[in-house]
Amino acid sequence: MHLVKPAFAKVAISALFAVVLVVVCGVIFRSTPRAKSQPKRIVIAASTLLDGKGHVLKNTRIVIEGDKIVALEPNAGPIDYDLSGLTVLPGWIDSHVHITWSFDENGKSQGAGVTTPQATLQSAANAWATLMAGFTTVQSVGSLADIPLRDAIAKGELAGPRILTSAQPLLGQGESSGTPDEIRAFVRKQKEAGADLIKLFAANSVRRPEMTLSQAQLNAACDEAKKLGLRTLVHAYKDAVRAAALAGCTEIEHGVLATDDDLKLLAQKGTWLDPQAGLVMENYLLNKEKFVGTPGFSEEVFPVIKELIPQYQEFTKRALKVPGLKIVFGSDALAGSHGRNAEEFIDRVRNSGMDPIAAMVAANSLAAEALGMSNQIGSVAPGLQADIIALDGNPLTDITAVRRVVFVMKGGVVYKHLPRGH
Protein backbone atom coordinates (compact mmCIF):
# COMPACT_ATOMS: atom_id res chain seq x y z
CA MET A 1 0.00 0.00 0.00
CA HIS A 2 1.18 3.48 -0.74
CA LEU A 3 -1.26 6.27 -0.18
CA VAL A 4 -3.30 5.52 2.86
CA LYS A 5 -3.41 2.54 5.19
CA PRO A 6 -6.69 1.55 6.76
CA ALA A 7 -6.17 1.01 10.47
CA PHE A 8 -4.98 -2.47 11.25
CA ALA A 9 -7.01 -3.49 14.27
CA LYS A 10 -5.48 -6.04 16.58
CA VAL A 11 -7.03 -9.29 15.41
CA ALA A 12 -7.89 -12.22 17.65
CA ILE A 13 -7.89 -15.40 15.61
CA SER A 14 -10.87 -17.35 16.90
CA ALA A 15 -11.32 -21.09 17.02
CA LEU A 16 -14.27 -20.66 14.67
CA PHE A 17 -12.02 -19.03 12.07
CA ALA A 18 -9.51 -21.87 12.25
CA VAL A 19 -12.23 -24.49 11.92
CA VAL A 20 -13.84 -22.74 8.94
CA LEU A 21 -10.47 -22.35 7.28
CA VAL A 22 -9.39 -25.95 7.67
CA VAL A 23 -12.71 -27.72 7.24
CA VAL A 24 -14.81 -25.60 4.91
CA CYS A 25 -11.98 -24.41 2.70
CA GLY A 26 -10.43 -27.86 2.85
CA VAL A 27 -13.51 -29.14 1.07
CA ILE A 28 -12.90 -26.60 -1.69
CA PHE A 29 -9.28 -27.65 -1.88
CA ARG A 30 -10.15 -31.31 -2.26
CA SER A 31 -12.62 -30.47 -5.03
CA THR A 32 -10.11 -28.43 -7.03
CA PRO A 33 -8.07 -30.02 -9.80
CA ARG A 34 -5.21 -30.50 -7.39
CA ALA A 35 -2.66 -33.11 -8.09
CA LYS A 36 -3.41 -36.74 -8.36
CA SER A 37 -0.81 -38.89 -6.66
CA GLN A 38 2.48 -38.28 -8.37
CA PRO A 39 5.09 -40.88 -9.29
CA LYS A 40 8.22 -40.89 -7.17
CA ARG A 41 10.32 -39.78 -10.16
CA ILE A 42 9.14 -37.08 -12.59
CA VAL A 43 10.96 -35.87 -15.68
CA ILE A 44 10.13 -32.53 -17.29
CA ALA A 45 11.41 -31.74 -20.78
CA ALA A 46 12.26 -28.07 -21.35
CA SER A 47 13.50 -26.55 -24.59
CA THR A 48 13.96 -23.12 -22.92
CA LEU A 49 14.71 -22.97 -19.20
CA LEU A 50 15.37 -19.80 -17.21
CA ASP A 51 17.25 -21.14 -14.19
CA GLY A 52 16.28 -18.25 -11.87
CA LYS A 53 19.82 -16.86 -11.67
CA GLY A 54 19.93 -15.15 -15.04
CA HIS A 55 21.00 -18.08 -17.21
CA VAL A 56 19.06 -19.52 -20.14
CA LEU A 57 19.46 -23.26 -20.64
CA LYS A 58 18.41 -25.02 -23.81
CA ASN A 59 17.07 -28.52 -24.40
CA THR A 60 17.40 -30.01 -20.95
CA ARG A 61 15.32 -32.16 -18.66
CA ILE A 62 14.50 -31.58 -15.01
CA VAL A 63 14.49 -34.72 -12.87
CA ILE A 64 12.35 -34.59 -9.72
CA GLU A 65 12.00 -37.07 -6.91
CA GLY A 66 9.35 -36.38 -4.32
CA ASP A 67 9.35 -32.62 -3.66
CA LYS A 68 12.95 -31.95 -4.75
CA ILE A 69 14.85 -31.40 -7.97
CA VAL A 70 17.58 -34.02 -8.14
CA ALA A 71 19.21 -33.41 -11.52
CA LEU A 72 19.29 -31.54 -14.82
CA GLU A 73 19.99 -34.21 -17.43
CA PRO A 74 19.52 -33.57 -21.18
CA ASN A 75 18.89 -37.28 -21.83
CA ALA A 76 16.84 -38.24 -18.78
CA GLY A 77 13.65 -40.13 -19.37
CA PRO A 78 10.99 -41.24 -19.78
CA ILE A 79 9.36 -37.80 -20.01
CA ASP A 80 6.32 -37.16 -17.83
CA TYR A 81 5.69 -33.53 -18.83
CA ASP A 82 6.84 -32.27 -22.20
CA LEU A 83 7.08 -28.50 -21.87
CA SER A 84 9.01 -28.02 -25.10
CA GLY A 85 8.03 -24.83 -26.89
CA LEU A 86 7.23 -23.11 -23.59
CA THR A 87 9.45 -21.08 -21.28
CA VAL A 88 10.15 -22.98 -18.07
CA LEU A 89 11.37 -21.24 -14.91
CA PRO A 90 11.23 -21.50 -11.11
CA GLY A 91 7.97 -20.64 -9.40
CA TRP A 92 7.84 -16.92 -8.76
CA ILE A 93 8.22 -15.33 -5.32
CA ASP A 94 6.17 -12.23 -4.48
CA SER A 95 7.84 -10.43 -1.58
CA HIS A 96 4.87 -8.19 -0.73
CA VAL A 97 1.24 -9.28 -0.74
CA HIS A 98 -1.79 -9.02 1.55
CA ILE A 99 -3.17 -12.49 0.89
CA THR A 100 -6.21 -12.24 3.21
CA TRP A 101 -7.36 -8.84 1.93
CA SER A 102 -10.65 -9.21 0.07
CA PHE A 103 -13.97 -7.61 -0.84
CA ASP A 104 -17.01 -8.28 1.33
CA GLU A 105 -20.39 -9.67 0.28
CA ASN A 106 -21.37 -6.17 -0.87
CA GLY A 107 -18.31 -5.86 -3.06
CA LYS A 108 -16.52 -3.39 -0.78
CA SER A 109 -12.95 -3.57 0.46
CA GLN A 110 -12.83 -5.11 3.93
CA GLY A 111 -9.11 -5.15 4.61
CA ALA A 112 -6.94 -8.13 5.51
CA GLY A 113 -7.90 -8.85 9.11
CA VAL A 114 -11.56 -9.87 8.83
CA THR A 115 -12.24 -13.42 10.04
CA THR A 116 -15.87 -14.00 9.02
CA PRO A 117 -16.63 -17.23 7.13
CA GLN A 118 -17.05 -15.19 3.94
CA ALA A 119 -13.65 -13.55 4.35
CA THR A 120 -12.06 -16.90 5.19
CA LEU A 121 -13.40 -18.47 2.02
CA GLN A 122 -12.20 -15.46 0.05
CA SER A 123 -8.72 -15.85 1.54
CA ALA A 124 -8.62 -19.44 0.31
CA ALA A 125 -9.70 -18.24 -3.14
CA ASN A 126 -6.97 -15.58 -3.08
CA ALA A 127 -4.37 -18.23 -2.31
CA TRP A 128 -5.59 -20.45 -5.15
CA ALA A 129 -5.60 -17.58 -7.66
CA THR A 130 -2.08 -16.59 -6.63
CA LEU A 131 -0.78 -20.12 -7.09
CA MET A 132 -2.49 -20.45 -10.48
CA ALA A 133 -0.74 -17.24 -11.56
CA GLY A 134 2.64 -18.92 -11.03
CA PHE A 135 3.53 -17.62 -7.57
CA THR A 136 4.58 -20.55 -5.42
CA THR A 137 5.86 -18.48 -2.48
CA VAL A 138 4.58 -15.16 -1.13
CA GLN A 139 5.42 -12.89 1.77
CA SER A 140 2.20 -11.55 3.29
CA VAL A 141 2.79 -8.49 5.44
CA GLY A 142 0.17 -7.05 7.70
CA SER A 143 -2.32 -9.41 9.34
CA LEU A 144 -2.61 -12.07 12.03
CA ALA A 145 -5.27 -13.65 9.80
CA ASP A 146 -2.43 -14.86 7.55
CA ILE A 147 -1.28 -17.39 10.14
CA PRO A 148 -4.06 -20.03 9.93
CA LEU A 149 -4.05 -19.74 6.14
CA ARG A 150 -0.27 -20.22 6.07
CA ASP A 151 -0.52 -23.24 8.35
CA ALA A 152 -3.38 -24.88 6.46
CA ILE A 153 -1.43 -24.63 3.19
CA ALA A 154 1.72 -25.97 4.83
CA LYS A 155 -0.23 -28.97 6.14
CA GLY A 156 -1.65 -29.70 2.69
CA GLU A 157 -5.21 -28.87 3.76
CA LEU A 158 -5.46 -26.04 1.23
CA ALA A 159 -3.88 -25.32 -2.12
CA GLY A 160 -1.86 -22.13 -2.28
CA PRO A 161 1.60 -20.65 -2.29
CA ARG A 162 4.01 -21.03 0.60
CA ILE A 163 3.26 -18.09 2.90
CA LEU A 164 5.61 -16.15 5.13
CA THR A 165 3.79 -13.65 7.31
CA SER A 166 4.64 -10.71 9.54
CA ALA A 167 1.55 -11.25 11.73
CA GLN A 168 0.63 -7.87 13.28
CA PRO A 169 2.64 -4.90 11.97
CA LEU A 170 4.04 -2.12 14.11
CA LEU A 171 2.17 1.04 13.14
CA GLY A 172 4.43 4.04 13.50
CA GLN A 173 2.71 6.67 15.64
CA GLY A 174 5.60 8.65 17.02
CA GLU A 175 6.17 8.43 20.76
CA SER A 176 2.86 6.63 21.24
CA SER A 177 4.33 3.68 19.35
CA GLY A 178 6.23 2.92 22.54
CA THR A 179 9.63 3.25 24.10
CA PRO A 180 12.48 1.27 22.58
CA ASP A 181 11.99 -1.38 25.28
CA GLU A 182 8.27 -1.56 24.58
CA ILE A 183 8.97 -1.93 20.87
CA ARG A 184 11.36 -4.77 21.60
CA ALA A 185 8.57 -6.43 23.57
CA PHE A 186 6.19 -5.97 20.60
CA VAL A 187 8.69 -7.71 18.32
CA ARG A 188 9.00 -10.62 20.74
CA LYS A 189 5.21 -10.88 20.90
CA GLN A 190 4.99 -11.26 17.12
CA LYS A 191 7.63 -13.96 17.22
CA GLU A 192 5.58 -15.81 19.85
CA ALA A 193 2.45 -15.41 17.69
CA GLY A 194 4.20 -17.22 14.84
CA ALA A 195 5.55 -14.38 12.70
CA ASP A 196 8.17 -15.24 10.08
CA LEU A 197 9.30 -11.60 9.88
CA ILE A 198 8.49 -8.18 11.33
CA LYS A 199 6.70 -5.40 9.42
CA LEU A 200 7.24 -1.77 10.47
CA PHE A 201 5.51 1.39 9.30
CA ALA A 202 8.16 4.11 9.54
CA ALA A 203 6.25 6.67 7.43
CA ASN A 204 2.64 7.21 6.39
CA SER A 205 2.52 7.67 2.63
CA VAL A 206 4.12 9.42 -0.30
CA ARG A 207 1.84 12.40 0.35
CA ARG A 208 2.69 12.39 4.05
CA PRO A 209 6.23 11.00 4.13
CA GLU A 210 7.25 12.28 7.57
CA MET A 211 8.82 9.63 9.80
CA THR A 212 6.39 7.96 12.21
CA LEU A 213 9.08 5.99 14.04
CA SER A 214 12.20 7.65 15.43
CA GLN A 215 15.69 6.45 14.74
CA ALA A 216 15.84 5.00 18.26
CA GLN A 217 12.57 3.14 17.76
CA LEU A 218 13.72 1.71 14.44
CA ASN A 219 17.05 0.73 15.95
CA ALA A 220 15.27 -1.16 18.73
CA ALA A 221 12.82 -2.95 16.42
CA CYS A 222 15.36 -4.09 13.87
CA ASP A 223 17.95 -5.04 16.47
CA GLU A 224 15.48 -7.11 18.48
CA ALA A 225 14.23 -8.86 15.34
CA LYS A 226 17.78 -9.69 14.34
CA LYS A 227 18.45 -11.19 17.79
CA LEU A 228 15.40 -13.39 17.31
CA GLY A 229 16.48 -14.48 13.83
CA LEU A 230 13.75 -12.49 12.11
CA ARG A 231 13.99 -10.18 9.13
CA THR A 232 12.42 -6.70 9.11
CA LEU A 233 10.46 -5.05 6.31
CA VAL A 234 10.00 -1.31 6.62
CA HIS A 235 7.24 0.67 4.91
CA ALA A 236 9.24 3.84 4.24
CA TYR A 237 9.36 7.01 2.21
CA LYS A 238 11.85 9.89 2.06
CA ASP A 239 13.89 10.21 5.31
CA ALA A 240 12.59 6.93 6.71
CA VAL A 241 14.46 5.06 3.99
CA ARG A 242 17.86 6.23 5.22
CA ALA A 243 16.83 5.77 8.86
CA ALA A 244 15.81 2.16 8.26
CA ALA A 245 19.08 1.40 6.50
CA LEU A 246 21.08 2.94 9.35
CA ALA A 247 19.06 0.84 11.81
CA GLY A 248 20.15 -2.33 10.06
CA CYS A 249 16.66 -3.26 8.90
CA THR A 250 16.46 -5.94 6.20
CA GLU A 251 14.26 -4.52 3.48
CA ILE A 252 12.61 -1.26 2.42
CA GLU A 253 9.10 -1.32 0.98
CA HIS A 254 8.15 1.38 -1.56
CA GLY A 255 10.93 3.93 -0.87
CA VAL A 256 9.64 6.78 -3.04
CA LEU A 257 11.21 10.21 -2.36
CA ALA A 258 14.51 8.64 -1.26
CA THR A 259 17.50 10.48 -2.74
CA ASP A 260 20.18 8.91 -4.90
CA ASP A 261 22.49 9.09 -1.87
CA ASP A 262 19.91 7.21 0.17
CA LEU A 263 19.75 4.51 -2.49
CA LYS A 264 23.53 4.27 -2.55
CA LEU A 265 23.44 3.77 1.21
CA LEU A 266 21.01 0.86 0.75
CA ALA A 267 23.45 -0.71 -1.67
CA GLN A 268 26.35 -0.13 0.72
CA LYS A 269 24.46 -1.65 3.67
CA GLY A 270 23.10 -4.56 1.65
CA THR A 271 19.54 -3.45 2.39
CA TRP A 272 16.97 -4.89 0.00
CA LEU A 273 14.56 -2.60 -1.87
CA ASP A 274 11.08 -3.56 -3.01
CA PRO A 275 9.61 -0.71 -5.11
CA GLN A 276 6.32 -0.93 -7.01
CA ALA A 277 5.93 0.28 -10.58
CA GLY A 278 2.18 0.32 -11.00
CA LEU A 279 -0.01 -2.68 -10.21
CA VAL A 280 -1.20 -1.66 -6.75
CA MET A 281 -2.30 1.81 -7.84
CA GLU A 282 -3.73 0.58 -11.14
CA ASN A 283 -5.78 -1.88 -9.07
CA TYR A 284 -7.24 0.92 -6.96
CA LEU A 285 -8.33 2.70 -10.12
CA LEU A 286 -9.67 -0.45 -11.75
CA ASN A 287 -11.70 -1.31 -8.64
CA LYS A 288 -12.53 2.25 -7.62
CA GLU A 289 -16.17 1.54 -6.74
CA LYS A 290 -15.08 -1.24 -4.40
CA PHE A 291 -12.61 0.97 -2.53
CA VAL A 292 -14.33 4.36 -2.56
CA GLY A 293 -16.01 5.14 0.74
CA THR A 294 -13.94 2.63 2.70
CA PRO A 295 -11.40 3.87 5.29
CA GLY A 296 -8.76 6.01 3.62
CA PHE A 297 -10.40 6.07 0.19
CA SER A 298 -12.46 9.18 -0.35
CA GLU A 299 -13.55 10.18 -3.85
CA GLU A 300 -10.84 12.85 -3.92
CA VAL A 301 -7.97 10.39 -3.48
CA PHE A 302 -8.38 8.59 -6.82
CA PRO A 303 -7.17 11.40 -9.11
CA VAL A 304 -4.14 11.65 -6.83
CA ILE A 305 -3.46 7.92 -7.19
CA LYS A 306 -3.51 8.27 -10.97
CA GLU A 307 -1.09 11.19 -10.84
CA LEU A 308 1.31 9.28 -8.61
CA ILE A 309 1.82 6.28 -10.91
CA PRO A 310 4.51 8.02 -13.03
CA GLN A 311 6.31 9.09 -9.84
CA TYR A 312 6.54 5.49 -8.64
CA GLN A 313 7.74 4.34 -12.06
CA GLU A 314 10.36 7.07 -12.20
CA PHE A 315 11.59 6.09 -8.74
CA THR A 316 11.93 2.46 -9.83
CA LYS A 317 13.81 3.61 -12.91
CA ARG A 318 16.18 5.63 -10.73
CA ALA A 319 16.73 2.75 -8.32
CA LEU A 320 17.63 0.42 -11.19
CA LYS A 321 20.59 2.67 -12.03
CA VAL A 322 22.23 2.36 -8.60
CA PRO A 323 25.12 -0.13 -8.78
CA GLY A 324 24.82 -3.00 -6.33
CA LEU A 325 21.31 -2.14 -5.13
CA LYS A 326 19.40 -5.38 -4.56
CA ILE A 327 15.87 -4.98 -5.94
CA VAL A 328 13.33 -7.73 -5.37
CA PHE A 329 9.87 -8.32 -6.81
CA GLY A 330 6.88 -7.27 -4.73
CA SER A 331 3.47 -6.49 -6.18
CA ASP A 332 1.62 -5.31 -3.03
CA ALA A 333 -1.27 -7.49 -4.25
CA LEU A 334 -4.46 -6.98 -2.27
CA ALA A 335 -8.20 -7.18 -2.91
CA GLY A 336 -8.75 -7.10 -6.65
CA SER A 337 -5.21 -8.01 -7.67
CA HIS A 338 -4.71 -11.49 -6.23
CA GLY A 339 -3.82 -13.66 -9.20
CA ARG A 340 -2.78 -10.60 -11.22
CA ASN A 341 0.54 -10.18 -9.40
CA ALA A 342 2.50 -10.65 -12.64
CA GLU A 343 1.18 -7.37 -14.03
CA GLU A 344 3.87 -5.74 -11.87
CA PHE A 345 6.50 -7.39 -14.11
CA ILE A 346 4.97 -5.68 -17.12
CA ASP A 347 4.94 -2.30 -15.37
CA ARG A 348 8.58 -2.65 -14.33
CA VAL A 349 9.79 -3.65 -17.79
CA ARG A 350 7.50 -1.50 -19.93
CA ASN A 351 7.39 1.67 -17.85
CA SER A 352 10.53 1.61 -15.72
CA GLY A 353 12.97 0.09 -18.18
CA MET A 354 13.89 -2.99 -16.16
CA ASP A 355 15.68 -5.68 -18.13
CA PRO A 356 13.29 -8.66 -18.52
CA ILE A 357 15.82 -11.20 -17.27
CA ALA A 358 16.49 -9.01 -14.22
CA ALA A 359 12.74 -8.81 -13.61
CA MET A 360 12.55 -12.60 -13.56
CA VAL A 361 15.59 -12.97 -11.29
CA ALA A 362 14.06 -10.41 -8.90
CA ALA A 363 11.19 -12.85 -8.36
CA ASN A 364 13.41 -15.93 -8.28
CA SER A 365 16.91 -16.24 -6.81
CA LEU A 366 17.15 -12.65 -5.54
CA ALA A 367 13.82 -12.89 -3.77
CA ALA A 368 14.78 -16.26 -2.31
CA GLU A 369 18.01 -14.75 -0.99
CA ALA A 370 16.09 -11.84 0.55
CA LEU A 371 13.79 -14.32 2.30
CA GLY A 372 16.74 -16.34 3.57
CA MET A 373 15.52 -19.31 1.54
CA SER A 374 18.01 -19.53 -1.33
CA ASN A 375 18.89 -23.08 -0.23
CA GLN A 376 15.26 -24.09 -0.75
CA ILE A 377 13.63 -22.10 -3.55
CA GLY A 378 14.26 -19.54 -6.30
CA SER A 379 16.32 -21.57 -8.77
CA VAL A 380 16.06 -24.71 -10.85
CA ALA A 381 18.94 -26.65 -9.34
CA PRO A 382 19.50 -30.02 -7.68
CA GLY A 383 18.55 -30.06 -4.01
CA LEU A 384 15.97 -27.28 -4.22
CA GLN A 385 12.19 -27.54 -4.01
CA ALA A 386 10.53 -28.61 -7.24
CA ASP A 387 8.71 -25.32 -7.82
CA ILE A 388 8.39 -25.15 -11.59
CA ILE A 389 6.19 -23.03 -13.84
CA ALA A 390 5.90 -22.67 -17.60
CA LEU A 391 4.75 -19.77 -19.76
CA ASP A 392 3.22 -19.80 -23.22
CA GLY A 393 5.74 -17.39 -24.71
CA ASN A 394 9.11 -15.97 -23.72
CA PRO A 395 9.12 -13.07 -21.24
CA LEU A 396 12.61 -12.07 -22.39
CA THR A 397 11.20 -11.03 -25.76
CA ASP A 398 7.55 -10.42 -24.81
CA ILE A 399 7.04 -9.51 -21.18
CA THR A 400 3.27 -10.05 -21.49
CA ALA A 401 4.02 -13.79 -21.57
CA VAL A 402 3.93 -13.59 -17.76
CA ARG A 403 0.14 -13.48 -18.10
CA ARG A 404 0.12 -16.90 -19.77
CA VAL A 405 1.06 -19.39 -17.06
CA VAL A 406 0.12 -22.85 -18.34
CA PHE A 407 1.96 -25.13 -15.91
CA VAL A 408 2.40 -24.87 -12.15
CA MET A 409 4.24 -27.35 -9.94
CA LYS A 410 4.91 -26.63 -6.28
CA GLY A 411 6.98 -29.02 -4.19
CA GLY A 412 6.77 -31.70 -6.88
CA VAL A 413 2.95 -31.56 -7.07
CA VAL A 414 1.33 -30.40 -10.31
CA TYR A 415 -1.54 -27.99 -9.76
CA LYS A 416 -1.98 -26.70 -13.30
CA HIS A 417 -1.23 -28.18 -16.71
CA LEU A 418 -3.15 -26.59 -19.53
CA PRO A 419 -3.13 -28.07 -23.01
CA ARG A 420 -0.84 -26.39 -25.51
CA GLY A 421 -2.39 -23.37 -27.16
CA HIS A 422 -4.89 -22.83 -24.32
Secondary structure, DSSP 8 states (H G I E B T S, - for coil): --S-----------HHHHHIIIIIHHHHHHHS-------SEEEEEEEEEE-SSS-EEEEEEEEEETTEEEEE-TT--S-SEE-TTSEEEE-EEEEEE-TT--B-TTS-B--S---SHHHHHHHHHHHHHHHHTTEEEEEE-S-TTHHHHHHHHHTTSS---EEEE--S-EE--GGGG--HHHHHHHHHHHHHHT-SEEEEE-B--SSS--BSS-HHHHHHHHHHHHHTT-EEEEEE-THHHHHHHHTT-SEEEE-TT--HHHHHHHHHHT-EEE---SHHHHHHHHTHHHHTTSTT--TTHHHHHHHHHHHHHHHHHHHHTSTT--B-----B-TTTTT-TTHHHHHHHHHH---HHHHHHHTTHHHHHHTT-TTTSSS--TTSB--EEEESS-TTT-GGGGG-EEEEEETTEEEEE--TT-
